[in-house]
Amino acid sequence: MSAYKDQDTRLHGIKTKIRVVPNFPKSGIEARGFIFGPPIALAIGAKFVPLRKPKKLPGKVISQEYILEYGRDCLEMHVGAVEPGERALVVDDLIATGGTLCAAMDLLERVGAEVVECACVIELPELKGRERLNGKPLYVLVEYVEI
């Protein structure tokens, strides 16, 4: 969590762009990041580039495989969605072991983007996913710690 979370205007910006949707359907695991990514992109004047699981995006894609604590998975992105030299903010709903965020950063960096920071709604700090981000800043709204 940011040491200056109370002074960080980005958190206020994120909070004001998210609304609660009662009884929201809970299907499509990787699609949860889509709830947060587009409003943040709109708020900061950036484009939104979806990173999806295999065979969810139409057209030509590039992919990045990664290892999870329980197996393997893959993220895909449209070819040409990001140009070399563009700056990227990676947004997801949760960071646990960091596998998905690392795969997203690897995919973006492979096409020449500069990943500036990551943002997640929830962090499970006991799983130490933050340590895998190679020093990239990570901003979270909620740290879930079992008592």
DSSP file (Angstrom, degrees, kcal/mol; ACC not computed):
  #  RESIDUE AA STRUCTURE BP1 BP2  ACC     N-H-->O    O-->H-N    N-H-->O    O-->H-N    TCO  KAPPA ALPHA  PHI   PSI    X-CA   Y-CA   Z-CA
    1    1 A M              0   0    0      0, 0.0   138,-0.1     0, 0.0   140,-0.1   0.000 360.0 360.0 360.0 145.7    0.0    0.0    0.0
    2    2 A S    >   -     0   0    0    138,-0.3     3,-1.3     1,-0.2     4,-0.1  -0.367 360.0-136.7 -61.1 135.3    1.2    3.5   -0.7
    3    3 A A  T 3  S+     0   0    0      1,-0.3     3,-0.2     2,-0.1    -1,-0.2   0.728 107.0  46.4 -65.3 -20.0    2.8    5.1    2.3
    4    4 A Y  T >> S+     0   0    0      1,-0.2     3,-1.5     2,-0.1     4,-1.1  -0.181  70.1 138.6-113.7  38.0    0.9    8.2    1.5
    5    5 A K  T <4 S+     0   0    0     -3,-1.3     3,-0.3     1,-0.3    -1,-0.2   0.821  71.5  53.5 -58.0 -33.3   -2.5    6.6    0.8
    6    6 A D  T 34 S+     0   0    0      1,-0.2    -1,-0.3    -3,-0.2    -2,-0.1   0.750 116.8  38.4 -72.6 -21.6   -4.4    9.4    2.6
    7    7 A Q  T <4 S+     0   0    0     -3,-1.5     2,-0.8     4,-0.0    -1,-0.2   0.448  87.1 111.6-104.5  -3.8   -2.7   12.1    0.5
    8    8 A D    >X  -     0   0    0     -4,-1.1     4,-1.1    -3,-0.3     3,-0.9  -0.622  48.9-165.6 -80.5 107.4   -2.8   10.1   -2.8
    9    9 A T  H 3> S+     0   0    0     -2,-0.8     4,-2.3     1,-0.2    -1,-0.2   0.736  84.2  68.3 -65.6 -22.4   -5.2   11.9   -5.2
   10   10 A R  H 3> S+     0   0    0      2,-0.2     4,-2.6     1,-0.2    -1,-0.2   0.893  96.4  53.3 -64.5 -37.8   -5.2    8.8   -7.5
   11   11 A L  H <> S+     0   0    0     -3,-0.9     4,-3.0     2,-0.2    -1,-0.2   0.923 109.0  48.4 -63.0 -43.4   -7.0    6.8   -4.8
   12   12 A H  H  X S+     0   0    0     -4,-1.1     4,-2.2     1,-0.2    -1,-0.2   0.921 111.1  51.7 -60.8 -42.6   -9.7    9.5   -4.5
   13   13 A G  H  X S+     0   0    0     -4,-2.3     4,-0.6     2,-0.2    -2,-0.2   0.903 112.2  45.4 -60.5 -42.3  -10.0    9.5   -8.3
   14   14 A I  H >X S+     0   0    0     -4,-2.6     3,-1.2     1,-0.2     4,-0.7   0.943 111.8  51.7 -66.0 -47.6  -10.4    5.7   -8.4
   15   15 A K  H >< S+     0   0    0     -4,-3.0     3,-0.7     1,-0.3    -2,-0.2   0.856 108.2  51.6 -59.5 -36.1  -12.9    5.7   -5.6
   16   16 A T  H 3< S+     0   0    0     -4,-2.2    -1,-0.3     1,-0.2    -2,-0.2   0.651 108.4  52.5 -76.9 -13.8  -15.1    8.3   -7.3
   17   17 A K  H << S+     0   0    0     -3,-1.2     2,-0.5    -4,-0.6    -1,-0.2   0.510  95.9  79.6 -97.7  -5.8  -15.1    6.3  -10.6
   18   18 A I    <<  -     0   0    0     -3,-0.7     2,-0.3    -4,-0.7    18,-0.1  -0.878  58.2-172.4-107.1 130.8  -16.3    3.0   -9.0
   19   19 A R        -     0   0    0     -2,-0.5     2,-0.4     2,-0.0    -3,-0.0  -0.895  27.8-112.1-118.4 153.8  -20.0    2.4   -8.1
   20   20 A V        -     0   0    0     -2,-0.3    -2,-0.0     1,-0.0     0, 0.0  -0.694  25.1-161.8 -84.3 130.0  -21.5   -0.5   -6.2
   21   21 A V    >   -     0   0    0     -2,-0.4     3,-1.1     3,-0.0    -1,-0.0  -0.935  18.2-134.5-113.4 107.7  -23.7   -2.7   -8.4
   22   22 A P  T 3  S+     0   0    0      0, 0.0    -2,-0.0     0, 0.0     0, 0.0  -0.311  83.4   3.9 -63.3 143.0  -25.9   -4.9   -6.2
   23   23 A N  T 3  S-     0   0    0      1,-0.2     3,-0.1     3,-0.0     0, 0.0   0.814  84.2-177.1  54.4  37.2  -26.2   -8.6   -7.1
   24   24 A F    <   -     0   0    0     -3,-1.1    -1,-0.2     1,-0.1    -3,-0.0  -0.453  34.4-104.9 -64.6 132.7  -23.6   -8.3   -9.9
   25   25 A P        -     0   0    0      0, 0.0     2,-0.6     0, 0.0    -1,-0.1  -0.331  25.9-145.3 -61.3 140.4  -23.2  -11.6  -11.7
   26   26 A K        +     0   0    0     -3,-0.1     2,-0.3    -2,-0.0     3,-0.1  -0.525  53.2 116.7-109.6  64.2  -20.0  -13.3  -10.7
   27   27 A S        +     0   0    0     -2,-0.6     4,-0.0     1,-0.2     0, 0.0  -0.880  48.0  47.7-125.0 160.6  -18.9  -15.1  -13.9
   28   28 A G    >   -     0   0    0     -2,-0.3     3,-1.0     3,-0.1     4,-0.5   0.975  64.5-150.4  74.6  81.4  -15.8  -14.6  -16.1
   29   29 A I  G >  S+     0   0    0      1,-0.3     3,-1.4     2,-0.2     4,-0.3   0.900  92.4  42.1 -53.6 -53.5  -12.8  -14.6  -13.8
   30   30 A E  G >  S+     0   0    0      1,-0.3     3,-0.8     2,-0.1     4,-0.3   0.668 100.9  74.6 -72.9 -11.6  -10.5  -12.4  -15.8
   31   31 A A  G X  S+     0   0    0     -3,-1.0     3,-1.2     1,-0.2     4,-0.5   0.636  73.5  80.9 -74.9 -12.7  -13.3  -10.0  -16.6
   32   32 A R  G X> S+     0   0    0     -3,-1.4     3,-1.5    -4,-0.5     4,-0.6   0.874  85.2  59.6 -62.4 -35.1  -13.4   -8.5  -13.1
   33   33 A G  H X> S+     0   0    0     -3,-0.8     4,-2.7    -4,-0.3     3,-0.5   0.763  93.3  68.2 -62.3 -22.8  -10.5   -6.3  -14.0
   34   34 A F  H <4 S+     0   0    0     -3,-1.2    -1,-0.3    -4,-0.3    -2,-0.2   0.736  90.1  62.5 -68.9 -21.7  -12.7   -4.9  -16.8
   35   35 A I  H <4 S+     0   0    0     -3,-1.5    -1,-0.2    -4,-0.5    -2,-0.2   0.869 116.7  28.2 -68.0 -35.5  -15.0   -3.3  -14.1
   36   36 A F  H <X S+     0   0    0     -4,-0.6     4,-1.6    -3,-0.5    -2,-0.2   0.814 111.0  64.3 -97.9 -35.7  -12.1   -1.1  -12.9
   37   37 A G  H  X S+     0   0    0     -4,-2.7     4,-2.8     1,-0.2     5,-0.2   0.930  99.4  48.8 -60.8 -53.3   -9.8   -0.6  -16.0
   38   38 A P  H  > S+     0   0    0      0, 0.0     4,-2.6     0, 0.0     5,-0.2   0.907 111.7  47.7 -60.2 -44.0  -12.1    1.4  -18.3
   39   39 A P  H  > S+     0   0    0      0, 0.0     4,-2.4     0, 0.0    -2,-0.2   0.893 113.9  48.5 -64.3 -35.0  -13.3    4.0  -15.7
   40   40 A I  H  X S+     0   0    0     -4,-1.6     4,-1.9     2,-0.2     6,-0.2   0.935 111.8  48.9 -67.7 -44.4   -9.7    4.5  -14.6
   41   41 A A  H  X>S+     0   0    0     -4,-2.8     5,-2.9     1,-0.2     4,-0.7   0.922 112.9  48.3 -59.1 -43.9   -8.5    4.9  -18.3
   42   42 A L  H ><5S+     0   0    0     -4,-2.6     3,-0.7    -5,-0.2    -1,-0.2   0.910 109.9  52.4 -61.9 -42.8  -11.4    7.4  -18.9
   43   43 A A  H 3<5S+     0   0    0     -4,-2.4    -1,-0.2     1,-0.2    -2,-0.2   0.831 116.1  38.5 -65.4 -32.6  -10.5    9.3  -15.8
   44   44 A I  H 3<5S-     0   0    0     -4,-1.9    -1,-0.2    -5,-0.1    -2,-0.2   0.382 113.3-112.8-101.5   5.1   -6.8    9.7  -16.7
   45   45 A G  T <<5S+     0   0    0     -3,-0.7     2,-0.3    -4,-0.7    -3,-0.2   0.840  72.5 130.5  72.7  33.3   -7.4   10.3  -20.5
   46   46 A A      < -     0   0    0     -5,-2.9    -1,-0.2    -6,-0.2     2,-0.2  -0.745  60.1-104.7-115.4 163.3   -5.8    7.0  -21.5
   47   47 A K        -     0   0    0     -2,-0.3     2,-0.5    -5,-0.0    -1,-0.0  -0.517  30.5-127.1 -81.3 157.7   -6.9    4.2  -23.8
   48   48 A F        -     0   0    0     -2,-0.2    -1,-0.0    -7,-0.0   -11,-0.0  -0.924  21.3-170.5-106.6 127.9   -8.0    0.9  -22.4
   49   49 A V        -     0   0    0     -2,-0.5     2,-0.2   -12,-0.0    33,-0.0  -0.958  16.7-140.5-119.2 112.4   -6.3   -2.3  -23.6
   50   50 A P        -     0   0    0      0, 0.0     2,-0.5     0, 0.0    28,-0.4  -0.508   9.4-161.6 -74.8 137.9   -8.0   -5.6  -22.5
   51   51 A L        +     0   0    0     -2,-0.2     2,-0.2   -21,-0.1    26,-0.2  -0.988  25.5 175.9-113.9 120.2   -5.8   -8.5  -21.6
   52   52 A R  B     -A   76   0A   0     24,-2.3    24,-3.1    -2,-0.5     3,-0.1  -0.742  34.5 -94.6-125.8 167.3   -7.8  -11.7  -21.7
   53   53 A K  S >  S-     0   0    0     -2,-0.2     3,-1.2    22,-0.2     4,-0.3  -0.355  71.5 -60.0 -72.2 163.3   -7.6  -15.4  -21.3
   54   54 A P  T 3  S+     0   0    0      0, 0.0    -1,-0.2     0, 0.0    20,-0.0  -0.078 118.2   9.3 -54.6 142.1   -7.1  -17.4  -24.5
   55   55 A K  T 3  S+     0   0    0      2,-0.1    -2,-0.1    -3,-0.1     0, 0.0   0.648  96.8 103.4  67.5  21.0   -9.7  -17.3  -27.3
   56   56 A K    <   +     0   0    0     -3,-1.2    -1,-0.1     2,-0.1    -3,-0.0   0.686  68.0  67.6 -98.9 -24.6  -11.7  -14.4  -25.8
   57   57 A L  S    S-     0   0    0     -4,-0.3    -2,-0.1     2,-0.1     2,-0.1  -0.792  79.5-131.1 -98.9 137.7  -10.4  -11.6  -28.1
   58   58 A P        +     0   0    0      0, 0.0    -2,-0.1     0, 0.0    -1,-0.0  -0.440  67.8  16.8 -78.4 160.5  -11.2  -11.5  -31.8
   59   59 A G  S    S-     0   0    0     -2,-0.1     2,-0.2    19,-0.1    -2,-0.1  -0.216 110.1 -14.0  79.7-167.8   -8.5  -11.0  -34.4
   60   60 A K        +     0   0    0     19,-0.1    19,-2.2    18,-0.0     2,-0.3  -0.512  68.2 177.0 -75.9 135.1   -4.7  -11.4  -34.2
   61   61 A V  E     -B   78   0A   0     17,-0.3     2,-0.3    -2,-0.2    17,-0.2  -0.912  25.5-141.5-132.7 159.5   -3.3  -11.6  -30.6
   62   62 A I  E     -B   77   0A   0     15,-2.5    15,-2.1    -2,-0.3     2,-0.3  -0.905  27.2-152.7-114.1 153.1    0.0  -12.1  -28.9
   63   63 A S  E     -B   76   0A   0     -2,-0.3     2,-0.4    13,-0.2    13,-0.2  -0.861  16.5-159.0-130.8 161.1    0.1  -14.3  -25.8
   64   64 A Q  E     -B   75   0A   0     11,-2.3    11,-2.2    -2,-0.3     2,-0.2  -0.954  14.6-152.1-139.1 115.0    2.1  -14.7  -22.6
   65   65 A E  E     +B   74   0A   0     -2,-0.4     2,-0.3     9,-0.2     9,-0.3  -0.567  19.2 178.5 -83.1 152.5    2.0  -17.9  -20.6
   66   66 A Y  E     -B   73   0A   0      7,-2.4     7,-2.5    -2,-0.2     2,-0.5  -0.982  27.3-112.6-151.2 161.4    2.6  -17.9  -16.9
   67   67 A I  E     -B   72   0A   0     -2,-0.3     5,-0.3     5,-0.2     2,-0.2  -0.817  26.3-165.4-101.6 132.5    2.7  -20.3  -14.0
   68   68 A L  E >   -B   71   0A   0      3,-3.7     3,-1.0    -2,-0.5     5,-0.0  -0.614  39.2-103.6-103.8 169.0    0.1  -20.2  -11.2
   69   69 A E  T 3  S+     0   0    0      1,-0.2     3,-0.1    -2,-0.2    -1,-0.0   0.705 124.4  34.6 -65.9 -16.5    0.4  -21.9   -7.8
   70   70 A Y  T 3  S-     0   0    0      1,-0.1     2,-0.3     0, 0.0    -1,-0.2   0.190 131.7 -52.0-122.9  14.8   -2.0  -24.5   -9.2
   71   71 A G  E <  S- B   0  68A   0     -3,-1.0    -3,-3.7     2,-0.0     2,-0.3  -0.998  73.3 -48.6 153.9-149.7   -1.0  -24.8  -12.8
   72   72 A R  E     + B   0  67A   0     -2,-0.3     2,-0.3    -5,-0.3    -5,-0.2  -0.861  42.8 172.6-123.1 156.9   -0.5  -22.7  -16.0
   73   73 A D  E     - B   0  66A   0     -7,-2.5    -7,-2.4    -2,-0.3     2,-0.3  -0.877  16.2-139.3-149.9-176.5   -2.4  -20.0  -17.6
   74   74 A C  E     - B   0  65A   0     -2,-0.3     2,-0.4    -9,-0.3    -9,-0.2  -0.996   0.8-153.0-152.4 143.8   -2.1  -17.5  -20.5
   75   75 A L  E     - B   0  64A   0    -11,-2.2   -11,-2.3    -2,-0.3     2,-0.3  -0.930  14.8-161.2-115.7 146.2   -3.0  -13.8  -21.2
   76   76 A E  E     -AB  52  63A   0    -24,-3.1   -24,-2.3    -2,-0.4     2,-0.3  -0.932   7.6-175.3-126.9 153.2   -3.6  -12.5  -24.7
   77   77 A M  E     - B   0  62A   0    -15,-2.1   -15,-2.5    -2,-0.3   -26,-0.1  -0.988  36.9 -94.8-142.7 146.9   -3.6   -8.9  -26.1
   78   78 A H  E >   - B   0  61A   0    -28,-0.4     3,-1.7    -2,-0.3     4,-0.3  -0.373  44.9-108.2 -61.4 137.7   -4.5   -7.6  -29.6
   79   79 A V  T 3  S+     0   0    0    -19,-2.2   -19,-0.1     1,-0.3    -1,-0.1  -0.505 106.2  16.4 -62.6 131.6   -1.5   -7.2  -31.9
   80   80 A G  T 3  S+     0   0    0      2,-0.3    -1,-0.3    -2,-0.2    -2,-0.1   0.457  87.8 118.6  83.3   1.4   -0.9   -3.4  -32.3
   81   81 A A  S <  S+     0   0    0     -3,-1.7     2,-0.4     1,-0.2    -2,-0.1   0.821  80.3  35.2 -68.5 -29.4   -3.0   -2.4  -29.3
   82   82 A V  S    S-     0   0    0     -4,-0.3    -2,-0.3     4,-0.0    -1,-0.2  -0.989  78.8-147.7-127.9 133.8    0.1   -1.0  -27.6
   83   83 A E    >   -     0   0    0     -2,-0.4     3,-2.0     1,-0.1    28,-0.1  -0.686  35.2 -87.5 -98.9 152.0    2.9    0.8  -29.4
   84   84 A P  T 3  S+     0   0    0      0, 0.0    29,-0.2     0, 0.0    28,-0.2  -0.310 114.6  24.1 -55.0 137.0    6.6    0.8  -28.4
   85   85 A G  T 3  S+     0   0    0     27,-3.1    28,-0.2     1,-0.3     2,-0.1   0.230  87.9 132.8  90.4 -13.4    7.3    3.6  -26.0
   86   86 A E    <   -     0   0    0     -3,-2.0    28,-3.1     1,-0.1     2,-0.3  -0.422  55.4-125.9 -70.0 147.5    3.8    3.9  -24.7
   87   87 A R  E     -c  114   0B   0     26,-0.2     2,-0.4    -3,-0.1    28,-0.2  -0.739  27.6-160.4 -94.6 143.2    3.4    4.1  -20.9
   88   88 A A  E     -c  115   0B   0     26,-2.7    28,-2.8    -2,-0.3    29,-1.0  -0.959  19.5-160.4-131.0 144.0    1.1    1.6  -19.2
   89   89 A L  E     -c  117   0B   0     -2,-0.4     2,-0.6    27,-0.2    29,-0.2  -0.992  21.8-145.9-113.3 122.5   -0.8    1.2  -15.9
   90   90 A V  E     -c  118   0B   0     27,-2.1    29,-2.6    -2,-0.5     2,-0.4  -0.821  18.5-171.0 -95.1 124.1   -1.8   -2.4  -15.2
   91   91 A V  E     +c  119   0B   0     -2,-0.6     2,-0.3    27,-0.2    29,-0.2  -0.945  13.9 154.4-119.5 132.6   -5.1   -2.6  -13.4
   92   92 A D  E     -c  120   0B   0     27,-2.2    29,-0.9    -2,-0.4    30,-0.1  -0.939  46.5-119.3-146.1 169.6   -6.6   -5.8  -11.9
   93   93 A D  E    S+     0   0B   0     -2,-0.3    29,-2.2    27,-0.2     2,-0.3   0.835  90.9  18.2 -79.9 -32.1   -9.0   -6.7   -9.1
   94   94 A L  E     -c  122   0B   0     27,-0.2     2,-0.5    26,-0.1    -1,-0.2  -0.996  51.1-159.8-145.8 140.6   -6.6   -8.8   -7.0
   95   95 A I  E     +c  123   0B   0     27,-2.1    29,-2.4    -2,-0.3    32,-0.1  -0.988  30.7 145.8-118.8 122.1   -3.0   -9.5   -6.4
   96   96 A A  S    S-     0   0    0     -2,-0.5    33,-1.3    27,-0.2    34,-0.2   0.596  82.9  -4.8-112.0 -88.9   -2.2  -12.7   -4.7
   97   97 A T  S    S-     0   0    0     31,-0.1    35,-0.1    32,-0.1    -2,-0.1   0.586  93.0-120.1 -86.4 -10.3    1.0  -14.4   -5.8
   98   98 A G  S  > S+     0   0    0     -4,-0.1     4,-2.5    33,-0.1     5,-0.2   0.420  75.7 125.0  89.6  -1.2    1.6  -11.8   -8.5
   99   99 A G  H  > S+     0   0    0      1,-0.2     4,-2.2     2,-0.2     5,-0.2   0.905  74.0  44.8 -59.6 -45.9    1.6  -14.3  -11.4
  100  100 A T  H  > S+     0   0    0      2,-0.2     4,-2.3     1,-0.2    -1,-0.2   0.925 114.5  47.9 -67.8 -44.5   -1.1  -12.5  -13.4
  101  101 A L  H  > S+     0   0    0      1,-0.2     4,-2.6     2,-0.2    -2,-0.2   0.913 112.2  50.2 -62.7 -41.3    0.3   -9.0  -12.9
  102  102 A C  H  X S+     0   0    0     -4,-2.5     4,-2.8     1,-0.2    -1,-0.2   0.909 110.4  49.7 -63.2 -41.2    3.8  -10.3  -13.9
  103  103 A A  H  X S+     0   0    0     -4,-2.2     4,-2.5    -5,-0.2    -1,-0.2   0.904 111.0  49.8 -63.8 -40.3    2.4  -11.9  -17.0
  104  104 A A  H  X S+     0   0    0     -4,-2.3     4,-2.4     2,-0.2    -2,-0.2   0.926 112.5  46.9 -63.1 -44.7    0.6   -8.7  -18.0
  105  105 A M  H  X S+     0   0    0     -4,-2.6     4,-2.7     1,-0.2     5,-0.2   0.921 112.2  50.4 -63.8 -43.2    3.8   -6.6  -17.5
  106  106 A D  H  X S+     0   0    0     -4,-2.8     4,-2.0     1,-0.2    -2,-0.2   0.913 110.9  49.2 -60.2 -43.3    5.8   -9.2  -19.5
  107  107 A L  H  X S+     0   0    0     -4,-2.5     4,-0.9     2,-0.2    -2,-0.2   0.927 114.1  44.7 -63.2 -46.0    3.3   -9.0  -22.3
  108  108 A L  H ><>S+     0   0    0     -4,-2.4     5,-2.3     1,-0.2     3,-0.6   0.903 113.8  49.3 -65.8 -41.6    3.3   -5.2  -22.4
  109  109 A E  H ><5S+     0   0    0     -4,-2.7     3,-1.4     1,-0.2    -1,-0.2   0.818 101.4  64.3 -69.6 -29.9    7.1   -5.0  -22.2
  110  110 A R  H 3<5S+     0   0    0     -4,-2.0    -1,-0.2     1,-0.3    -2,-0.2   0.832 104.7  46.1 -60.7 -31.8    7.5   -7.5  -25.0
  111  111 A V  T <<5S-     0   0    0     -4,-0.9    -1,-0.3    -3,-0.6    -2,-0.2   0.343 128.8 -97.5 -94.7   7.0    5.9   -5.1  -27.4
  112  112 A G  T < 5S+     0   0    0     -3,-1.4   -27,-3.1     1,-0.3    -3,-0.2   0.543  74.3 142.7  96.2   7.3    8.0   -2.2  -26.1
  113  113 A A      < -     0   0    0     -5,-2.3     2,-0.7   -29,-0.2    -1,-0.3  -0.453  48.8-129.2 -77.5 155.6    5.6   -0.5  -23.6
  114  114 A E  E     -c   87   0B   0    -28,-3.1   -26,-2.7    -2,-0.1     2,-0.7  -0.924  15.6-146.4-104.8 110.8    6.9    0.9  -20.3
  115  115 A V  E     -c   88   0B   0     -2,-0.7   -26,-0.2   -28,-0.2     3,-0.1  -0.687  19.6-179.9 -77.9 116.0    4.9   -0.4  -17.4
  116  116 A V  E     -     0   0B   0    -28,-2.8     2,-0.3    -2,-0.7   -27,-0.2   0.884  56.4 -28.4 -87.3 -43.8    4.9    2.5  -15.0
  117  117 A E  E     -c   89   0B   0    -29,-1.0   -27,-2.1    19,-0.2     2,-0.3  -0.974  52.8-123.2-163.6 172.4    2.9    1.1  -12.1
  118  118 A C  E     -cd  90 138B   0     19,-2.6    21,-2.1    -2,-0.3     2,-0.4  -0.908  16.5-164.7-124.6 153.0    0.2   -1.4  -11.1
  119  119 A A  E     +cd  91 139B   0    -29,-2.6   -27,-2.2    -2,-0.3     2,-0.3  -0.995   9.5 174.5-140.7 133.3   -3.1   -0.9   -9.3
  120  120 A C  E     -cd  92 140B   0     19,-2.7    21,-1.0    -2,-0.4   -27,-0.2  -0.960  32.0-139.4-134.8 153.2   -5.3   -3.5   -7.6
  121  121 A V  E    S+     0   0B   0    -29,-0.9    21,-2.2    -2,-0.3    20,-0.6   0.916  91.2  27.0 -75.3 -44.4   -8.4   -3.3   -5.5
  122  122 A I  E     -cd  94 142B   0    -29,-2.2   -27,-2.1    19,-0.2     2,-0.4  -0.952  63.5-166.6-125.8 139.0   -7.4   -6.1   -3.1
  123  123 A E  E     -cd  95 143B   0     19,-2.4    21,-3.1    -2,-0.4   -27,-0.2  -0.983  13.1-156.7-120.9 136.5   -4.0   -7.4   -2.0
  124  124 A L    >   -     0   0    0    -29,-2.4     3,-2.0    -2,-0.4     5,-0.5  -0.809  17.8-175.6-103.9  85.5   -3.4  -10.6   -0.2
  125  125 A P  G >  S+     0   0    0      0, 0.0     3,-1.6     0, 0.0    -1,-0.1   0.747  72.6  69.2 -61.5 -26.5    0.0   -9.6    1.3
  126  126 A E  G 3  S+     0   0    0     18,-0.4   -30,-0.1     1,-0.3    19,-0.1   0.741  94.6  57.8 -63.4 -21.3    0.7  -13.0    3.0
  127  127 A L  G <  S-     0   0    0     -3,-2.0    -1,-0.3   -32,-0.1   -31,-0.1   0.502 101.2-137.8 -89.5  -4.3    1.2  -14.4   -0.5
  128  128 A K    X   +     0   0    0     -3,-1.6     3,-0.8    -4,-0.3     4,-0.4   0.737  49.9 148.6  60.3  30.4    4.0  -11.9   -1.3
  129  129 A G  G >   +     0   0    0    -33,-1.3     3,-1.5    -5,-0.5     4,-0.2   0.834  65.5  65.7 -62.5 -32.8    2.9  -11.1   -4.9
  130  130 A R  G >  S+     0   0    0      1,-0.3     3,-1.6   -34,-0.2     5,-0.4   0.842  91.7  63.4 -56.9 -35.4    4.2   -7.6   -4.5
  131  131 A E  G X  S+     0   0    0     -3,-0.8     3,-0.5     1,-0.3    -1,-0.3   0.717  96.8  58.1 -65.3 -20.7    7.7   -9.0   -4.2
  132  132 A R  G <  S+     0   0    0     -3,-1.5    -1,-0.3    -4,-0.4    -2,-0.2   0.480  82.2  85.7 -86.9  -2.8    7.5  -10.4   -7.8
  133  133 A L  G X  S-     0   0    0     -3,-1.6     3,-2.0    -4,-0.2    -1,-0.2   0.301  95.5-124.4 -86.3  10.8    6.8   -7.0   -9.4
  134  134 A N  T <  S-     0   0    0     -3,-0.5    -2,-0.1     1,-0.3    -3,-0.1   0.845  72.0 -50.7  51.7  41.4   10.5   -6.1   -9.7
  135  135 A G  T 3  S+     0   0    0     -5,-0.4    -1,-0.3     1,-0.3     3,-0.1   0.457  94.3 148.7  81.6  -0.1   10.1   -2.8   -7.8
  136  136 A K    <   -     0   0    0     -3,-2.0    -1,-0.3    -6,-0.1   -19,-0.2  -0.454  56.9-103.8 -65.3 137.8    7.1   -1.5   -9.8
  137  137 A P        -     0   0    0      0, 0.0   -19,-2.6     0, 0.0     2,-0.4  -0.378  36.8-162.0 -61.7 140.4    4.9    0.6   -7.6
  138  138 A L  E     -d  118   0B   0    -21,-0.2     2,-0.5    -3,-0.1   -19,-0.2  -0.994   4.4-166.1-128.0 124.3    1.7   -1.1   -6.6
  139  139 A Y  E     +d  119   0B   0    -21,-2.1   -19,-2.7    -2,-0.4     2,-0.3  -0.944  11.6 178.2-111.4 129.4   -1.3    0.8   -5.3
  140  140 A V  E     -d  120   0B   0     -2,-0.5  -138,-0.3   -21,-0.2   -19,-0.2  -0.941  27.8-154.5-129.5 151.5   -4.1   -1.1   -3.6
  141  141 A L  E    S+     0   0B   0    -21,-1.0     2,-0.4   -20,-0.6   -19,-0.2   0.803  84.5  26.7 -89.7 -34.8   -7.3    0.0   -1.9
  142  142 A V  E     -d  122   0B   0    -21,-2.2   -19,-2.4   -22,-0.2     2,-0.6  -0.994  59.7-158.7-136.2 129.5   -7.7   -3.0    0.5
  143  143 A E  E     -d  123   0B   0     -2,-0.4     2,-0.7   -21,-0.2   -19,-0.2  -0.942  17.6-149.7-102.3 123.0   -5.2   -5.3    2.1
  144  144 A Y        +     0   0    0    -21,-3.1     2,-0.5    -2,-0.6   -18,-0.4  -0.837  22.6 171.8 -97.6 114.2   -6.8   -8.5    3.2
  145  145 A V        -     0   0    0     -2,-0.7     2,-0.2   -21,-0.1    -2,-0.0  -0.984  29.0-130.6-124.0 124.7   -5.0   -9.9    6.3
  146  146 A E              0   0    0     -2,-0.5    -2,-0.0     1,-0.1     0, 0.0  -0.516 360.0 360.0 -72.3 139.5   -6.4  -12.9    8.2
  147  147 A I              0   0    0     -2,-0.2    -1,-0.1     0, 0.0    -2,-0.0   0.404 360.0 360.0-100.8 360.0   -6.6  -12.4   11.9
